[in-house]
Amino acid sequence: MPRLDAADTDTDANGNGLNAGMELETNADSEADSTTHLDGRRDGRRDGVAEYEKEADSDWEAAYEREVEAAYAPPDTAAQSLAGAGATPFVACTADPRFAFAMYIPAAHSFALGTPRLPLLVAVHGARRDTSAFGALHALCERRGLALLVPRFPAGHHYQALASAHGGVRFDEVLLAMLGQAGRTWRVATARVWLHGFSAGGQFAHRFLYVHARRLRGVAVGAPGGVTRVTGEGWPVGVGDVHRVFGLGEGVDWAAVRRVEVLVVVGERDTETGTIGRDEVAGRTRVERARFLHAALVGRGVGAVLEVVAGVGHDGARCLPAVEAWLAALL
């Protein structure tokens, strides 16, 4: 079994160790019994949205949704007992079974063809891979008819950087593949989603915003220990070479980023520095780095909101009510 990092360690400002030990875990560990193929396919099908994101056509979202609708294949009656309302087991990603995700499907959901697709929230864990706090979102899901997707990425492989400048696994593409699979299995809207991540998940979330803004309705960035600057340094320190690392053509689409609702949230007492590496530009603590990220986004014309939660340290569960309130006001 792969080692689980002892600390909620983030990449440092220089991206050190991004290629360290890129051998990924399989599902043959303690989670194996709860990992299920609901659709039974191992066809390696990718999400395919990368092609749409490169198109200038403003109707890319409708084109994507038509493709997902054409491929919609809900589970059979027996499998719907696992995939229906409530929390699902962890589901193997058919594009790459080394990865898995779980869903929460509210009672408002129906598998019937032609029924409305529910909005989807993606919640990304921190480096410890603890997803239990996201259970607090289930009540919001029921009240607002919101589905929840929780990916599980391997420990120690720096998924929070999305990709290394030197190649390797593209964790952003893994999430896109999960979204495609979810859209083919449930009546959930996957062209544009809501995204939240805390700590290492917060790093993933704001970097995903830079690279895939057109896939997002809103993003809540929680207490990132490492911040990618909006300036010309190489990835993941800055966005200067995203055209090369991610194939983005001219780089970050700031017009698309400005259309996304953005919340940056951090605990007032999140001032421990032992696990986040040095960054003299963004600041010493997660509080300083959250303020730096917020200011950088605002400086690019993004209507970002900053929430500093009084009396809270590095605690994703205690920051989650601020995320819920932000989401509830927008849904």
Secondary structure as UniProt FT lines:
FT   TURN            13..14
FT   TURN            16..21
FT   TURN            30..31
FT   HELIX           32..34
FT   STRAND          35..36
FT   HELIX           49..53
FT   TURN            58..59
FT   HELIX           60..70
FT   TURN            77..79
FT   HELIX           80..83
FT   STRAND          86..87
FT   STRAND          90..92
FT   TURN            94..95
FT   TURN            97..98
FT   STRAND          100..105
FT   TURN            107..108
FT   TURN            113..114
FT   STRAND          120..124
FT   TURN            127..128
FT   HELIX           132..137
FT   HELIX           138..144
FT   STRAND          147..152
FT   TURN            155..156
FT   HELIX           159..161
FT   TURN            165..166
FT   HELIX           171..185
FT   STRAND          193..198
FT   HELIX           200..211
FT   HELIX           213..215
FT   STRAND          216..222
FT   TURN            235..237
FT   TURN            240..241
FT   HELIX           242..245
FT   TURN            249..250
FT   HELIX           254..258
FT   STRAND          261..267
FT   TURN            268..269
FT   TURN            274..275
FT   TURN            280..282
FT   HELIX           286..299
FT   TURN            300..301
FT   STRAND          304..309
FT   TURN            310..311
FT   HELIX           316..330
//
